[in-house]
Amino acid sequence: MQETEKRVWSPDLTHSALASSIFCSPIPEGNSNDMTEYDTLKQLVAEVEDDVNKAIGGNKAAGTRVRKKMQDIKSAAQEVRKKILEGRDTGDGSAPATPEAE
């Protein structure tokens, strides 16, 4: 008889090194007040961890909660993308917001 091993979700099991560095890296000093969207994203990811483990264990209700939270995470990630693009487009002036007509 085979013994089933309990699977536990871990960012190291599913994310690349780049993704792990994004979620685990501290925000540089001076930028923390500009990235509340990033803090929201990190909080949402942390909140879903218990339900992910329950869903892996077969809990269907937890799977439903995970799918809903993933939609929230997707929206939060989009907000972070927007904020990053705003900073790039207005930060140092090297990249114009819209291309100039010739």
Secondary structure, DSSP 8 states (H G I E B T S, - for coil): ----------HHHHS-HHHHHHHHS---TT-GGG-HHHHHHHHHHHHHHHHHHHHHTT-HHHHHHHHHHHHHHHHHHHHHHHHHHHHHHHHSSSS-SS----
